Amino acid sequence: MAVTMTEAAANHVARFLENRGKGVGIRVGVKTTGCSGMGYVLEFVDETQEEDAVFDCNGVKVVVDPKSLVYIDGTELDFVKEGLNEGFKFNNPQAASECGCGESFSV
């Protein structure tokens, strides 16, 4: 079981953590939302919890709670720039479908 980040995503998160001045990594999770059922949640992590799964990716910690890990196991988090837009892209092998806007998915 693992959630990984590309080098581009890790560099982006590392820059934000440095500018923020604190934090051990980024938490990746899911919540019920959107037109497809589940949406991704990203937030900075200052402290991990005992039950968290922690993965080191290119020097940045990716923290996932056990309930979310079931839905995002095997996911690769990438940071992409497409034209004037930039943002995180989730390559989730568990996702059976995604909504048109890319904000939510179903398993």
N, C-alpha and C positions, 0 to 999 in steps of 0.2 A: 504494500500500500504506500502510495506516495503522491504528492502534489509537487510539481516542479515549476521553475521559472527559466525563461531564456535569459541569456546574458543581457539583452536589451532591457528586459523587465527588471532584472536584478539591479542594473545600473540606475534605472529610473527610481526605483524604491530607495536605493542607497543614497542618492542625491537628496531625496525628500527627507529621509531620516537624519542626514547630516544637517540640512537646513533647519529641521525641527529641533535639533539639539538633544534629542533623547529617543529612546525606543530600541527594541531588540529585533523588530522585524515587522512583517505584515500578516494580518489574519485574513484568511480566505474562508468564506462560509457561504451558506445559502439561506434564503428565507422564502416563504410562500408569498408570491407576488406576480404581477404581470399577466399577460394573456396566455402564456404557456404553462404557468404553474409555479415555477421556481426562479428566483433571481439570485445573482451573485452579490455578495457583500464583501467589501474590502475596508479594513481599518488598521491603523497602526497599533502595534502591541508594545506596551511598556513592560508588562510582566506576563509570563505564560502561566497557565493553570496546570495542575497536576495531570488532568485527564487529556490535555492537548497533545496532538501529534505535532512534532516539530521536525521540519525538513530543512537542511542547509542547502541553498542553491546559489552558487556563485558568490558565496560570502554573505548572503542575506537569508535570514530565517523566515520560513513560511510556516505559519501556525494555523492548525485546523482543529476544530472541535470534533469529537467523535461522531456526532449526529450528521454533521455536514460531510465528513469524509466518505460516508457511504455513497453520497451522490456525486462527489467530485474526485474520487480515487482515480488516479491516472491522468488527471488534468494537467496540462501545461499552460502556464500563464505567460503571455507574450505582451510586449509593448510595441505597438505598430503606429506608423505615421502613414496616412493615406491622404494625399493632397494637403488641404489645410487642417484636416482632422487628425487627432492622435489620441490614443487611449489603450487600455488593456483589452486583450483578446483572449478568450478562454477556449482552449482546444480540449474539449471534454469528451472522451470516448464513451461516457455513460449517457450523454444526451441523445435521446431518440429523435427529438425535434427542437427547433428554436423558433421564436417568433420572428417576424419580419424585421423588427428594429434591433434584434440581437440582445435585448435586455433580459429576456427570460428563456427558460428551457424546460423540457419535460424529460422524464426517464422512462 
